[in-house]
Structures are given as C-alpha cells and as structure tokens.
C-alpha cells in the first residue's frame, strides 16, 4: 500500500482538481474484498488565490444501508499554486487529536494549551524519514477512530491490514527525536502514552495469534529512546510497552487461566516503562600546566515509572475504549523496576582518552552483632551469687533494598543498581520459583510494596534515585591535543522490570528487560585552566 504522506504529496495541482470528489483522490488504507477503510481528499470552498482541501476517513461496505460512512474530517488545508500542500495544519491537528486520546495521567492529565511544530515541520518535511513519521501519526489517529467510533470488525481489519505498515512507520527514530524535543516534556509524555496504548493492543493480538500468523517469537516492536544534552546534563529518555520488552525468566500461571488470572494478565499488558536518566558532566583542567583535561560524569537523577495505560474512573474500575466493556484490574498489580544498569563513556576506539577512575567501591556493609557475657560469683556456702557482671558488645550494619555499585567495561563507566531482599539478599530480577529449592521466598517482603513507611517504591509505582544517593563521579583523562574539538560519547541503559503478586494470590511471576543506547556530543571548548 502506498504511504499516506507519499499519496498526499503526489496529488495534482489545484487547477487539475475537479469540483467534486473523484476516485483518483481516494486511498484505501485498509481493506478486504467487500469492506475497506479509505482516506479521501477533495477540494473545498476557497478563493482563487488560496485553494483549500479537506481530508476525510470513510468506512465503505460495513453498513448494508449506508455505502459510505464518514468517520473523520480534517480542517481545511491550503493548496499552494506550485503544487506544495500546506500540510502543517493537518499534521498539527492529527498530533493534537492523538494526544487528546492519551490514557489518564493523574495530575498531568491536563493538556498544555499550545503546541507549535512549525519549525520542526519545515526542517524535516523534505526528508524521506519524515514520511514514516507522518504515517505513524496518521495510523495512531486511525487506530483511535477504529477503536472508539467504529464497529469491532473495523478494529480487527485495522490490525490485520496495517500490521506491516505500522512496523515500517516506526522506522523514524531521528524524526521522532526532533518531534519530541520540539514539543516539550508534557506533550511528549501524552503522545508516547497514546502511542503506547496502540502498541500494547498490537502486542496482545500478536501474542494471541498462532505461531504461523505471528511470524516469530521476538518481542513486539515499540520501544523508543533518545539522548540529548541540556544545560550540562546528558538526558536519556526511554519508553517501552511491557510486552515489547524481552522476557528473561518467568513462571507461568498455567495453561488454563481462571477469570481472575486472565484479568491480571490483561491488566499487566496495559503498562509502559517510562524512564528519565540524567547524567551530569563537566570538563576542566585539574591544575594550570596539566597536559590533560579531566572529563567527569555522575548520576544526577534516575526516574523510572511503570505507568498504567488505562482510562480509570476510580481506583478499581476503568473503561477500555478498544475493548468495549468495563474491566476492573487491581490498581497495585504492576511490574516494578528490579535492576538498572547505566553506562557512559567515549565512543568505541577513541584515542587520547584513558585512565578511567571510578568514585564508588563495592559495598562491604557492617553487620550488627550483639554478644552478652555474664559472670557470677558467690562467697561461702551461700546458694545465691552475690556478685554479677554483664558485658555487651554491639556492631551495626545498614540494610538497603537497592544496592548501587560502579564498574568498568573497557573505557565505559557502569552505574548499576540491583533490588534485593534485605533479609535473604536474593536479587528480584534473577529470582524465580524453584531456583533455590528450600530457600526463603523473597516475595513476602515485597508485598504491599507501594504502601507503608518502609515501601521500596513511591505510591505511584515509580522509583527515584537522586544524586546524593548515588552521585559519585567517574572521570577520564583526555589529552590536551583534543581541546577545542567535539567528541562523541556513548550513553546507554538496560532496565529490568519484574512482576510479583502484590495483593492478589497468584503463582504468576516474570521479569522483562529493555536496552537503550545513543550517542551525545561533548565539546572540549572553553575549558577552565
């Protein structure tokens, strides 16, 4: 099928347009032998100097008494005399309508009042990757039309016909990065949750499909990340629907799922990992006359959240617009971050960068031990001691659920945190039933993990690691000959999320992981000496 962007940009000049719609201006975006979903373009009222066109999405053949039903109509778009179409209003409308469908986001559910993508649109429209991005935005809007405003068979047709197109449209990493940066953090979160809901539905259907139809056992596509520099920080942002993450270990609940287990699995599928990893960096000469520069990096802030992609009315009930009925997933049954691995360093093979120094050693915590020694003595024939002495010694240790360490892999500095059971030391990301026969079960200590004074995560299910908790610097020495140049550095992260039952009684556990990596630029200019 021809891409939507390519079809629109290949439309003829305004003077060649007929006064009414013509079959040449209809693109079938999804169809079967008797039914189809079509995109239609037609000229609307406008002056001779400024012709206007509108685009609409129509259902054809789904209603016996209605040959064609219009689902959506765009705002008028100007058509320039040189054949270029003013598609910025169309893109802006599509983006805003996709964002308006985002799953509820708590205090941030209010949509920011203004979105200006004009600079982004003019800088990227000539490039081929932009066509994939435009198609992705259009398909996202089409999904919500099929899910909320159409019969159920239209949604099935959407995924059946658009699966390959959806996969190809996700190949727009650079354009997506510039789009999210131009829109701002609030717009970014809402857009990615709306897109994440679409990808979650696609992943569910993929898992339910027979092996011959699903193609292979690889995790579904949909994970996205990008890195950027902002005011002395390298920021790596990542988004991954849970079912798009690779499964590392699990204990299934069984082949036959009861209603409560099926509801649990359905709720777990509508979740998305959202991460913000902020690394602070600095470049300076240690002392005047040094023949090297010192590049230092530390963890400024790590924020991880497993967001629920739901449309809840309250704590126990939500409406699923793509499912057609109300469901009641347990509010605190969700995956939780169980291991975080962040790395940073110069690009592979960088000459002149050496002497990586880490700022945190492996922890050797003290242990708390208490010993009591009693000495008794008596005089004469008395049966009762008249002298009694007691001596006590105490040593204390601190136990934490998260254990943070630094390591080196070549020229990369690695910051790693692992969630462990304080009592047994078992790692949550690696544990599964039967792995340690006869050993303690660490799941008990993690029940009700979002409530109580000793909870591991905040009440929203997230994890925040501030710089004062894990803010030791790692540093490199760079030769002075590199001063005034720009170096490329690698930034990456691998994150594990685990599900253990929280309030429910279930035998189902699993751990999944996702890996993100990107490059950033480090200018070695303006160094203080």
C-alpha positions in Angstrom: 0.0 0.0 0.0 1.2 3.5 -0.8 2.2 5.6 2.2 -0.2 8.3 3.3 2.4 11.1 3.1 3.5 10.0 -0.4 -0.1 9.8 -1.6 -0.9 13.3 -0.4 2.3 14.9 -1.7 1.6 13.3 -5.2 -1.8 14.9 -5.5 -2.1 17.1 -8.7 -2.0 20.9 -8.9 -5.1 22.8 -7.7 -6.3 23.7 -11.2 -6.5 19.9 -12.0 -8.8 19.2 -9.2 -12.5 18.6 -10.1 -15.3 20.5 -8.4 -16.4 17.3 -6.6 -14.6 14.3 -5.3 -13.1 11.8 -7.8 -12.0 8.2 -7.4 -8.4 9.3 -8.2 -8.3 11.0 -4.8 -9.3 8.0 -2.7 -6.6 5.9 -0.9 -7.6 2.6 0.5 -5.7 2.3 3.8 -7.2 -1.0 5.0 -9.5 -3.3 3.1 -10.9 -6.8 2.4 -12.7 -7.9 -0.7 -16.0 -6.3 0.3 -15.1 -3.8 3.0 -12.5 -1.0 3.3 -11.3 2.0 5.2 -10.4 4.8 2.9 -8.8 8.2 3.0 -10.4 10.7 0.8 -9.2 14.2 -0.4 -11.5 16.8 -2.0 -11.3 20.5 -2.8 -13.5 22.7 -0.6 -14.5 26.3 -0.8 -11.7 28.8 -1.1 -10.7 31.9 -3.1 -9.0 31.6 -6.5 -5.7 32.8 -4.8 -6.0 30.2 -2.0 -7.5 26.9 -2.8 -8.4 24.7 0.2 -8.6 20.9 0.6 -10.0 18.6 3.2 -9.2 15.0 4.0 -11.6 12.5 5.5 -11.7 8.9 6.7 -14.6 6.8 5.4 -15.9 3.3 6.1 -17.1 1.5 2.9 -19.2 -1.6 2.9 -19.7 -2.1 6.7 -23.3 -0.9 6.7 -25.7 -2.6 4.2 -27.9 0.5 4.1 -25.1 3.1 4.0 -22.5 2.5 1.3 -20.1 5.0 2.8 -19.9 6.4 6.3 -17.5 9.3 7.2 -15.7 8.9 10.5 -13.4 12.0 10.5 -12.9 15.2 8.6 -9.8 17.4 8.7 -9.7 21.1 9.0 -9.2 22.9 5.6 -5.6 22.8 4.3 -4.3 25.4 1.9 -3.1 24.2 -1.5 -0.3 26.4 -2.9 0.0 27.2 -6.7 3.3 25.4 -7.1 1.8 22.1 -6.1 3.0 22.1 -2.5 0.3 21.4 0.1 0.2 23.3 3.4 0.1 20.1 5.4 1.3 21.7 8.6 -2.3 22.3 9.8 -3.1 18.6 9.0 -0.1 17.3 11.0 -0.8 19.6 13.9 -4.5 18.5 14.0 -3.5 14.8 13.9 -1.0 15.2 16.7 -3.3 17.1 18.9 -6.1 14.6 18.4 -3.8 11.7 19.2 -2.6 13.4 22.4 -6.2 14.1 23.4 -6.8 10.3 23.5 -3.9 9.6 25.8 -4.6 7.4 28.8 -5.2 9.2 32.1 -2.1 10.6 33.6 -3.1 11.7 37.1 -2.1 15.3 37.9 -0.6 15.7 34.4 -3.8 14.8 32.6 -4.5 18.4 31.6 -3.3 19.0 28.0 -0.9 22.0 27.7 -2.6 24.8 25.8 -0.2 25.4 23.0 1.8 23.3 20.6 3.9 24.8 17.9 5.6 22.4 15.5 6.2 24.8 12.6 10.0 24.8 12.9 10.0 21.0 13.2 7.7 20.6 10.2 9.7 22.9 7.9 13.0 21.4 8.8 12.0 17.8 8.3 9.4 17.7 5.6 11.8 17.2 2.6 13.5 14.2 4.2 12.4 10.6 3.5 12.2 9.6 7.1 9.5 12.2 7.7 7.2 10.1 5.5 7.4 7.3 8.1 6.7 9.7 11.0 3.7 11.2 9.2 2.3 7.8 8.5 2.8 6.8 12.2 0.8 9.8 13.4 -1.9 9.2 10.9 -2.1 5.5 11.8 -2.3 6.4 15.5 -5.2 8.7 14.8 -6.8 6.0 12.6 -6.5 3.5 15.4 -8.5 5.6 17.8 -11.1 6.1 15.2 -11.4 2.4 14.6 -11.3 1.6 18.4 -13.8 4.2 19.6 -16.0 5.2 16.7 -16.4 2.1 14.6 -17.8 -1.5 14.8 -15.5 -4.1 16.3 -14.7 -5.6 12.9 -13.1 -2.4 11.8 -10.5 -2.6 14.6 -9.7 -6.1 13.6 -9.4 -5.1 10.0 -7.0 -2.2 11.0 -4.5 -4.6 12.7 -4.9 -7.2 10.1 -4.2 -4.9 7.2 -1.9 -2.3 8.8 0.5 -4.5 10.8 3.3 -4.3 8.2 2.6 -0.6 7.6 2.8 0.1 11.3 6.1 -1.7 11.7 7.6 0.3 8.8 6.3 3.6 10.1 8.1 3.1 13.4 11.4 3.4 11.5 11.6 7.2 12.1 13.9 7.4 15.1 15.6 10.7 14.2 12.4 12.5 13.2 10.7 11.2 16.3 13.5 12.5 18.5 13.3 16.0 17.0 9.5 16.0 17.2 9.6 15.1 21.0 12.2 17.7 21.7 10.3 20.4 19.8 7.0 19.6 21.6 8.3 19.6 25.2 8.2 17.1 28.0 4.5 17.3 28.8 3.4 16.8 25.2 6.0 14.0 24.9 4.5 12.0 27.8 1.0 12.3 26.5 1.9 11.4 22.9 4.0 8.4 23.9 1.2 7.1 26.2 -1.3 7.3 23.4 1.1 5.6 21.1 2.0 3.1 23.8 -1.7 2.1 24.2 -1.9 1.3 20.4 1.3 -0.8 20.6 0.0 -2.6 23.7 -3.1 -3.7 21.8 -1.0 -4.8 18.9 1.3 -6.8 21.2 -1.7 -8.5 22.8 -3.1 -9.6 19.4 0.4 -10.7 18.4 0.7 -13.0 21.4 -2.8 -14.4 20.9 -2.1 -15.2 17.2 -1.0 -18.7 16.2 2.8 -19.1 15.5 2.1 -19.2 11.7 0.5 -15.8 11.8 2.7 -14.1 14.4 5.8 -14.8 12.3 8.3 -15.4 15.1 8.8 -15.3 18.9 10.7 -12.0 19.0 9.2 -9.3 21.3 6.9 -6.8 19.6 8.3 -3.5 18.3 7.5 -0.3 20.1 10.5 0.6 22.4 11.8 4.0 21.8 14.6 6.2 23.3 16.7 9.2 22.6 19.5 11.1 24.3 20.0 14.9 24.3 22.2 17.5 26.0 20.5 20.1 28.2 22.3 22.6 30.4 25.2 20.5 31.5 23.2 17.2 31.6 23.0 14.3 29.3 19.4 13.1 29.4 18.4 9.7 28.1 14.6 9.2 27.9 13.0 5.8 27.1 9.6 4.3 26.6 8.7 0.6 26.3 5.3 -1.1 26.5 5.7 -4.0 28.8 5.0 -6.6 26.1 7.6 -5.1 23.8 10.3 -5.9 26.4 12.2 -9.2 26.1 11.3 -11.8 28.8 14.3 -13.1 30.8 12.5 -15.5 33.1 9.0 -16.3 34.2 6.8 -18.8 36.0 3.5 -19.1 34.1 0.2 -19.3 35.9 -0.8 -22.4 33.9 -2.3 -23.2 30.5 -5.9 -22.7 31.8 -6.4 -19.2 33.2 -9.3 -18.5 35.6 -11.2 -15.3 35.2 -9.1 -13.5 37.9 -5.8 -14.7 36.3 -6.9 -13.6 32.8 -7.9 -10.2 34.1 -4.5 -9.9 35.8 -2.6 -10.8 32.6 -4.7 -8.3 30.6 -4.0 -5.5 33.1 -0.3 -6.3 33.1 -0.2 -5.9 29.3 -1.5 -2.4 29.5 1.6 -1.0 31.2 4.5 1.0 29.9 8.0 1.6 31.3 9.0 5.3 31.2 12.5 6.3 32.2 14.5 9.5 32.6 18.2 9.1 33.2 20.1 12.3 33.8 23.9 12.3 33.9 25.8 15.5 34.9 29.1 16.1 33.1 32.0 18.5 33.4 35.2 19.2 31.6 38.1 21.0 33.2 41.9 21.1 33.7 42.9 19.9 37.2 45.8 22.4 37.5 47.4 25.0 35.3 50.0 23.4 33.1 48.5 20.0 33.1 48.9 18.1 29.8 45.4 16.6 30.1 41.8 17.5 30.6 39.5 15.8 33.2 36.1 14.7 32.0 33.8 13.7 34.9 30.4 12.2 34.9 28.0 11.4 37.7 24.4 10.2 38.1 22.3 13.3 38.7 18.8 11.7 38.7 17.2 8.4 37.7 13.4 8.2 37.4 11.6 5.0 36.5 7.9 4.6 36.3 5.7 1.7 35.2 2.7 3.7 34.0 -0.8 2.1 33.6 -2.2 2.7 30.2 -5.8 2.8 31.4 -8.8 5.1 31.4 -9.9 4.7 35.0 -12.9 6.2 36.6 -11.6 5.3 40.0 -9.2 3.0 41.8 -11.0 -0.2 40.9 -12.7 0.4 37.6 -11.8 1.6 34.1 -13.3 1.8 30.6 -11.3 0.2 27.8 -12.3 2.1 24.6 -10.7 -0.6 22.4 -12.4 -3.5 24.4 -15.9 -2.2 24.6 -16.5 -3.1 28.2 -15.5 -2.0 31.7 -12.8 -4.0 33.4 -11.5 -3.9 36.9 -7.8 -4.5 37.1 -6.2 -4.4 40.5 -4.7 -1.0 41.0 -1.4 -2.0 42.6 -0.7 -5.1 40.4 2.0 -3.9 38.1 5.6 -4.5 37.2 8.3 -2.8 39.2 11.9 -1.9 38.4 14.2 -4.5 39.7 17.6 -3.8 38.2 19.1 -0.7 36.5 22.4 -0.6 34.5 23.5 2.7 33.1 26.8 3.2 31.2 28.6 6.2 29.8 32.0 6.7 28.1 33.8 7.8 24.9 32.9 6.2 21.6 34.5 2.9 20.8 38.1 3.3 19.8 38.6 6.9 20.9 42.2 7.8 21.0 43.6 10.1 23.7 41.0 9.1 26.4 42.4 6.9 29.2 42.7 6.4 32.9 39.1 5.8 33.9 38.7 6.4 37.6 35.6 5.3 39.5 34.2 7.0 42.5 32.4 4.2 44.3 33.8 0.9 45.6 31.9 -2.3 46.1 30.0 -2.0 49.3 31.1 -4.0 52.3 28.4 -3.2 54.9 29.0 -3.7 58.5 26.9 -6.2 60.3 25.0 -5.8 63.6 26.1 -8.4 66.2 25.2 -8.4 69.9 27.0 -10.5 72.4 26.2 -10.7 76.1 28.6 -12.3 78.7 27.6 -12.8 82.3 29.9 -13.6 85.2 28.5 -14.8 88.5 30.4 -15.5 91.7 29.5 -16.4 95.3 31.0 -16.3 98.8 31.0 -19.1 101.4 28.2 -21.7 101.4 25.5 -19.4 100.0 23.4 -20.8 97.2 22.9 -17.3 95.7 25.5 -15.3 93.9 26.5 -12.0 95.5 28.5 -10.7 92.5 27.1 -10.4 89.0 28.7 -8.7 86.0 27.3 -8.3 82.5 29.3 -7.2 79.4 27.7 -6.4 76.0 29.3 -5.6 72.6 27.3 -4.3 69.6 28.2 -3.7 65.9 25.6 -2.3 63.5 25.0 -2.6 59.8 22.6 -0.9 57.4 20.5 -3.0 55.1 19.0 -1.4 51.9 16.7 -2.8 49.3 18.7 -1.2 46.5 22.4 -1.9 46.2 24.4 0.5 44.0 27.8 -0.1 42.6 30.2 1.1 39.9 32.2 -1.0 37.5 34.3 -0.5 34.3 33.9 -2.2 31.0 36.8 -1.1 28.8 36.5 2.7 28.7 32.9 2.7 29.9 31.8 3.6 33.4 28.9 1.5 34.6 26.5 2.5 37.3 24.4 -0.4 38.4 21.6 -0.8 41.0 20.0 -4.1 41.9 16.9 -4.6 44.0 17.5 -7.3 46.7 15.5 -8.7 49.6 17.2 -7.2 52.6 16.7 -10.3 54.7 17.9 -13.0 52.2 19.9 -11.0 49.7 18.0 -12.6 46.8 18.0 -10.4 43.6 14.5 -9.7 42.4 15.4 -9.7 38.7 17.1 -13.1 38.9 14.8 -15.0 41.3 12.0 -17.4 40.2 10.2 -20.2 41.9 12.2 -23.3 42.1 15.5 -21.5 41.5 16.6 -22.0 45.1 14.8 -25.1 46.4 14.1 -25.0 50.1 15.4 -21.4 50.4 13.3 -18.4 51.6 10.8 -16.8 49.3 11.6 -13.1 48.9 8.2 -12.3 47.5 6.8 -12.0 51.0 9.0 -8.9 51.8 7.8 -7.2 48.6 4.1 -7.5 49.2 2.3 -4.2 49.7 5.4 -2.6 48.2 3.6 0.7 47.4 2.3 1.4 50.9 3.7 1.7 54.4 6.7 3.5 55.8 9.3 1.1 54.5 8.0 0.8 50.9 10.5 0.4 48.2 8.6 2.4 45.6 6.5 5.5 45.7 2.7 5.2 45.8 2.6 5.8 42.0 4.7 2.7 41.4 7.9 4.6 40.5 11.5 4.8 41.6 13.5 8.0 42.0 17.3 7.9 42.7 18.7 11.3 43.4 22.3 12.4 43.0 23.1 12.5 46.8 22.3 8.8 47.0 24.4 7.7 44.1 26.3 10.8 43.0 29.9 9.7 43.0 31.9 10.9 40.0 33.6 8.8 37.4 36.4 10.6 35.5 38.6 10.2 32.4 41.8 11.9 31.3 41.8 13.4 27.8 45.0 14.7 26.1 45.3 18.4 25.7 45.6 18.0 22.0 41.8 17.3 21.9 41.0 20.7 23.4 38.7 22.7 21.0 37.3 19.6 19.4 34.0 17.8 19.8 34.0 14.2 20.9 31.2 11.7 20.7 30.3 9.8 23.8 28.1 6.7 24.3 25.2 6.8 26.7 23.0 3.7 27.4 20.9 1.9 29.9 19.5 -1.6 30.4 16.4 -1.9 32.7 14.7 -4.9 34.2 11.2 -4.9 35.4 9.7 -7.8 37.5 6.2 -8.8 38.4 5.4 -10.5 41.7 1.9 -10.6 43.1 1.2 -7.7 45.4 -2.3 -8.1 46.9 -3.5 -11.0 44.7 -2.9 -14.7 45.3 -1.2 -15.8 42.1 1.6 -18.0 41.0 2.5 -15.9 38.0 5.9 -14.1 38.1 8.1 -12.8 35.3 11.0 -10.5 34.6 11.5 -8.5 31.3 14.2 -6.2 30.2 14.9 -3.5 27.6 18.1 -1.9 26.4 18.6 1.6 25.1 21.7 3.3 23.7 22.5 6.6 22.0 25.4 9.0 21.2 25.9 12.5 22.5 28.4 15.2 21.7 31.0 16.5 24.2 32.6 19.8 23.2 36.0 20.3 24.7 36.0 24.1 24.3 36.1 26.9 26.8 37.9 24.7 29.4 39.0 26.5 32.6 42.7 26.3 33.2 
